[in-house]
Amino acid sequence: MGLIKEPKGVDFIIKSEPLTKEQEAKLSEFIAKRKQEIAEMKKKNRAAKASNKS
C-alpha cells in the first residue's frame, strides 16, 4: 500500500472561515432546540415501551 501524494497545485487541507457572532448564536440556538426535540422523542419512546409492557 503506497502513499497518496497531493497533485501539484492542489491542497487537501481545508480551513473554514470563522463563524460570525450571529452565526454562532443561530447555531447554538439550533443545537439547543434539537437537543430538546431529541429528549422529548426519547421520553415518548420510553413511555410507549413502558405502556406496551403492561
MOPAC internal coordinates of N, CA, C and O (Angstrom, degrees):
PM7 1SCF
backbone

  N    0.0000 0     0.00 0     0.00 0    0    0    0
  C    1.4484 1     0.00 0     0.00 0    1    0    0
  C    1.5271 1   107.57 1     0.00 0    2    1    0
  O    1.2310 1   120.40 1   -54.07 1    3    2    1
  N    1.3136 1   116.84 1   125.93 1    3    2    1
  C    1.4521 1   120.75 1  -176.59 1    5    3    2
  C    1.5184 1   112.41 1  -102.34 1    6    5    3
  O    1.2310 1   121.97 1    -7.22 1    7    6    5
  N    1.2864 1   113.83 1   172.78 1    7    6    5
  C    1.4602 1   120.04 1   177.88 1    9    7    6
  C    1.5197 1   109.93 1   -85.80 1   10    9    7
  O    1.2310 1   121.04 1   -33.68 1   11   10    9
  N    1.3019 1   115.61 1   146.32 1   11   10    9
  C    1.4622 1   120.74 1   175.65 1   13   11   10
  C    1.5160 1   107.39 1   -98.10 1   14   13   11
  O    1.2310 1   120.46 1   -54.97 1   15   14   13
  N    1.3172 1   116.72 1   125.03 1   15   14   13
  C    1.4525 1   121.13 1   179.96 1   17   15   14
  C    1.5118 1   109.98 1  -101.99 1   18   17   15
  O    1.2310 1   121.04 1   -30.70 1   19   18   17
  N    1.3287 1   115.62 1   149.30 1   19   18   17
  C    1.4567 1   120.45 1   176.38 1   21   19   18
  C    1.5250 1   109.06 1   -70.30 1   22   21   19
  O    1.2310 1   120.36 1   -45.73 1   23   22   21
  N    1.3330 1   116.92 1   134.27 1   23   22   21
  C    1.4652 1   118.78 1   174.65 1   25   23   22
  C    1.5268 1   109.94 1   -64.71 1   26   25   23
  O    1.2310 1   120.26 1   -24.65 1   27   26   25
  N    1.3033 1   117.11 1   155.35 1   27   26   25
  C    1.4612 1   120.54 1   179.14 1   29   27   26
  C    1.5234 1   109.50 1   -60.70 1   30   29   27
  O    1.2310 1   120.58 1   -45.96 1   31   30   29
  N    1.3368 1   116.50 1   134.04 1   31   30   29
  C    1.4554 1   121.81 1   178.22 1   33   31   30
  C    1.5278 1   114.26 1    84.17 1   34   33   31
  O    1.2310 1   120.10 1  -179.03 1   35   34   33
  N    1.3399 1   117.41 1     0.97 1   35   34   33
  C    1.4669 1   121.23 1   179.70 1   37   35   34
  C    1.5222 1   108.34 1  -116.50 1   38   37   35
  O    1.2310 1   121.13 1   -46.43 1   39   38   37
  N    1.3358 1   115.44 1   133.57 1   39   38   37
  C    1.4470 1   120.38 1   179.64 1   41   39   38
  C    1.5226 1   108.31 1  -120.26 1   42   41   39
  O    1.2310 1   119.90 1   -60.68 1   43   42   41
  N    1.3178 1   117.80 1   119.32 1   43   42   41
  C    1.4588 1   121.62 1  -178.03 1   45   43   42
  C    1.5275 1   112.75 1   -85.76 1   46   45   43
  O    1.2310 1   119.82 1   176.03 1   47   46   45
  N    1.2999 1   117.94 1    -3.97 1   47   46   45
  C    1.4612 1   121.11 1   179.11 1   49   47   46
  C    1.5202 1   108.29 1   -82.21 1   50   49   47
  O    1.2310 1   121.26 1   -53.85 1   51   50   49
  N    1.3337 1   115.20 1   126.15 1   51   50   49
  C    1.4653 1   120.59 1  -178.21 1   53   51   50
  C    1.5181 1   108.37 1  -110.07 1   54   53   51
  O    1.2310 1   120.94 1   -52.96 1   55   54   53
  N    1.3070 1   115.80 1   127.04 1   55   54   53
  C    1.4567 1   120.76 1   177.97 1   57   55   54
  C    1.5271 1   107.50 1  -123.95 1   58   57   55
  O    1.2310 1   120.96 1   -65.37 1   59   58   57
  N    1.3295 1   115.78 1   114.63 1   59   58   57
  C    1.4523 1   120.75 1  -178.63 1   61   59   58
  C    1.5222 1   110.46 1   -79.44 1   62   61   59
  O    1.2310 1   121.58 1   -27.87 1   63   62   61
  N    1.3110 1   114.57 1   152.13 1   63   62   61
  C    1.4608 1   120.44 1   174.50 1   65   63   62
  C    1.5269 1   108.12 1   -70.95 1   66   65   63
  O    1.2310 1   119.59 1   -34.25 1   67   66   65
  N    1.3214 1   118.40 1   145.75 1   67   66   65
  C    1.4680 1   119.89 1   177.73 1   69   67   66
  C    1.5292 1   110.82 1   -66.14 1   70   69   67
  O    1.2310 1   121.10 1   -30.50 1   71   70   69
  N    1.3336 1   115.49 1   149.50 1   71   70   69
  C    1.4580 1   120.64 1   179.49 1   73   71   70
  C    1.5249 1   110.22 1   -75.11 1   74   73   71
  O    1.2310 1   121.44 1   -31.82 1   75   74   73
  N    1.3271 1   114.85 1   148.18 1   75   74   73
  C    1.4661 1   119.52 1   173.78 1   77   75   74
  C    1.5177 1   107.91 1   -79.70 1   78   77   75
  O    1.2310 1   120.38 1   -13.53 1   79   78   77
  N    1.3179 1   116.88 1   166.47 1   79   78   77
  C    1.4694 1   121.06 1   179.29 1   81   79   78
  C    1.5289 1   110.15 1   -60.11 1   82   81   79
  O    1.2310 1   120.59 1   141.61 1   83   82   81
  N    1.3290 1   116.48 1   -38.39 1   83   82   81
  C    1.4619 1   120.95 1   179.29 1   85   83   82
  C    1.5317 1   110.67 1   -64.89 1   86   85   83
  O    1.2310 1   120.32 1   136.68 1   87   86   85
  N    1.3281 1   117.00 1   -43.32 1   87   86   85
  C    1.4608 1   120.76 1   178.62 1   89   87   86
  C    1.5234 1   111.07 1   -65.36 1   90   89   87
  O    1.2310 1   120.52 1   139.55 1   91   90   89
  N    1.3322 1   116.62 1   -40.45 1   91   90   89
  C    1.4626 1   120.37 1   177.75 1   93   91   90
  C    1.5223 1   110.57 1   -60.93 1   94   93   91
  O    1.2310 1   120.49 1   136.42 1   95   94   93
  N    1.3278 1   116.66 1   -43.58 1   95   94   93
  C    1.4648 1   121.20 1  -179.38 1   97   95   94
  C    1.5302 1   110.45 1   -63.70 1   98   97   95
  O    1.2310 1   120.40 1   135.21 1   99   98   97
  N    1.3341 1   116.85 1   -44.79 1   99   98   97
  C    1.4650 1   120.50 1   179.33 1  101   99   98
  C    1.5253 1   111.40 1   -63.26 1  102  101   99
  O    1.2310 1   120.61 1   138.09 1  103  102  101
  N    1.3237 1   116.43 1   -41.91 1  103  102  101
  C    1.4520 1   120.80 1   179.75 1  105  103  102
  C    1.5286 1   110.62 1   -64.73 1  106  105  103
  O    1.2310 1   120.29 1   135.58 1  107  106  105
  N    1.3188 1   117.05 1   -44.42 1  107  106  105
  C    1.4594 1   121.00 1   178.70 1  109  107  106
  C    1.5243 1   111.00 1   -62.15 1  110  109  107
  O    1.2310 1   120.67 1   138.75 1  111  110  109
  N    1.3201 1   116.32 1   -41.25 1  111  110  109
  C    1.4618 1   121.24 1   178.43 1  113  111  110
  C    1.5227 1   110.83 1   -63.14 1  114  113  111
  O    1.2310 1   120.58 1   136.09 1  115  114  113
  N    1.3357 1   116.49 1   -43.91 1  115  114  113
  C    1.4618 1   120.84 1   178.72 1  117  115  114
  C    1.5263 1   110.97 1   -62.19 1  118  117  115
  O    1.2310 1   120.31 1   134.35 1  119  118  117
  N    1.3299 1   117.02 1   -45.65 1  119  118  117
  C    1.4623 1   120.94 1  -178.58 1  121  119  118
  C    1.5219 1   110.61 1   -62.00 1  122  121  119
  O    1.2310 1   120.23 1   135.15 1  123  122  121
  N    1.3316 1   117.17 1   -44.85 1  123  122  121
  C    1.4620 1   120.79 1   179.65 1  125  123  122
  C    1.5282 1   110.99 1   -62.20 1  126  125  123
  O    1.2310 1   120.62 1   137.15 1  127  126  125
  N    1.3277 1   116.43 1   -42.85 1  127  126  125
  C    1.4637 1   121.30 1   179.68 1  129  127  126
  C    1.5270 1   110.24 1   -63.88 1  130  129  127
  O    1.2310 1   120.88 1   135.90 1  131  130  129
  N    1.3178 1   115.92 1   -44.10 1  131  130  129
  C    1.4672 1   120.30 1  -178.79 1  133  131  130
  C    1.5265 1   111.22 1   -65.58 1  134  133  131
  O    1.2310 1   119.81 1   139.33 1  135  134  133
  N    1.3292 1   117.97 1   -40.67 1  135  134  133
  C    1.4650 1   121.16 1   177.60 1  137  135  134
  C    1.5225 1   110.27 1   -60.44 1  138  137  135
  O    1.2310 1   120.49 1   139.47 1  139  138  137
  N    1.3305 1   116.67 1   -40.53 1  139  138  137
  C    1.4589 1   121.28 1   178.60 1  141  139  138
  C    1.5250 1   110.48 1   -64.27 1  142  141  139
  O    1.2310 1   120.05 1   136.15 1  143  142  141
  N    1.3288 1   117.50 1   -43.85 1  143  142  141
  C    1.4615 1   121.37 1   178.91 1  145  143  142
  C    1.5248 1   110.83 1   -61.30 1  146  145  143
  O    1.2310 1   120.34 1   136.90 1  147  146  145
  N    1.3191 1   116.95 1   -43.10 1  147  146  145
  C    1.4650 1   121.24 1  -179.49 1  149  147  146
  C    1.5272 1   110.38 1   -65.31 1  150  149  147
  O    1.2310 1   120.19 1   138.14 1  151  150  149
  N    1.3232 1   117.25 1   -41.86 1  151  150  149
  C    1.4607 1   120.90 1   178.52 1  153  151  150
  C    1.5270 1   110.55 1   -61.76 1  154  153  151
  O    1.2310 1   120.17 1   139.41 1  155  154  153
  N    1.3196 1   117.28 1   -40.59 1  155  154  153
  C    1.4663 1   121.11 1   178.70 1  157  155  154
  C    1.5229 1   111.20 1   -66.38 1  158  157  155
  O    1.2310 1   120.32 1   139.86 1  159  158  157
  N    1.3361 1   117.00 1   -40.14 1  159  158  157
  C    1.4655 1   120.09 1   178.55 1  161  159  158
  C    1.5296 1   110.51 1   -63.83 1  162  161  159
  O    1.2310 1   120.55 1   137.04 1  163  162  161
  N    1.3425 1   116.55 1   -42.96 1  163  162  161
  C    1.4599 1   120.23 1   179.19 1  165  163  162
  C    1.5188 1   110.65 1   -62.79 1  166  165  163
  O    1.2310 1   120.75 1   139.17 1  167  166  165
  N    1.3273 1   116.16 1   -40.83 1  167  166  165
  C    1.4666 1   120.78 1  -179.88 1  169  167  166
  C    1.5273 1   109.86 1   -62.74 1  170  169  167
  O    1.2310 1   120.09 1   137.03 1  171  170  169
  N    1.3370 1   117.44 1   -42.97 1  171  170  169
  C    1.4616 1   121.40 1   178.79 1  173  171  170
  C    1.5225 1   110.91 1   -64.78 1  174  173  171
  O    1.2310 1   120.50 1   139.00 1  175  174  173
  N    1.3388 1   116.64 1   -41.00 1  175  174  173
  C    1.4626 1   120.29 1   179.52 1  177  175  174
  C    1.5164 1   111.25 1   -64.36 1  178  177  175
  O    1.2310 1   120.06 1   138.42 1  179  178  177
  N    1.3197 1   117.49 1   -41.58 1  179  178  177
  C    1.4699 1   120.75 1   178.47 1  181  179  178
  C    1.5210 1   110.01 1   -63.95 1  182  181  179
  O    1.2310 1   120.36 1   138.44 1  183  182  181
  N    1.3212 1   116.91 1   -41.56 1  183  182  181
  C    1.4553 1   120.54 1   179.83 1  185  183  182
  C    1.5275 1   110.64 1   -65.38 1  186  185  183
  O    1.2310 1   120.31 1   140.00 1  187  186  185
  N    1.3180 1   117.02 1   -40.00 1  187  186  185
  C    1.4597 1   120.94 1   179.42 1  189  187  186
  C    1.5211 1   110.56 1   -66.58 1  190  189  187
  O    1.2310 1   120.01 1   139.01 1  191  190  189
  N    1.3110 1   117.58 1   -40.99 1  191  190  189
  C    1.4714 1   120.76 1   178.80 1  193  191  190
  C    1.5209 1   110.54 1   -65.60 1  194  193  191
  O    1.2310 1   120.56 1   140.44 1  195  194  193
  N    1.3400 1   116.53 1   -39.56 1  195  194  193
  C    1.4628 1   120.32 1  -179.35 1  197  195  194
  C    1.5274 1   110.59 1   -66.61 1  198  197  195
  O    1.2310 1   120.08 1   141.67 1  199  198  197
  N    1.3235 1   117.45 1   -38.33 1  199  198  197
  C    1.4640 1   120.31 1  -179.49 1  201  199  198
  C    1.5270 1   110.71 1   -72.66 1  202  201  199
  O    1.2310 1   119.79 1   151.41 1  203  202  201
  N    1.3303 1   118.00 1   -28.59 1  203  202  201
  C    1.4700 1   120.93 1   178.26 1  205  203  202
  C    1.5230 1   112.04 1   -73.97 1  206  205  203
  O    1.2310 1   120.00 1   152.66 1  207  206  205
  N    1.3237 1   117.60 1   -27.34 1  207  206  205
  C    1.4583 1   121.40 1  -178.95 1  209  207  206
  C    1.5242 1   111.27 1   -72.68 1  210  209  207
  O    1.2310 1   120.41 1   151.05 1  211  210  209
  N    1.3281 1   116.83 1   -28.95 1  211  210  209
  C    1.4630 1   118.03 1  -176.53 1  213  211  210
  C    1.4822 1   114.11 1   -80.58 1  214  213  211
  O    1.2310 1   120.10 1   180.00 1  215  214  213

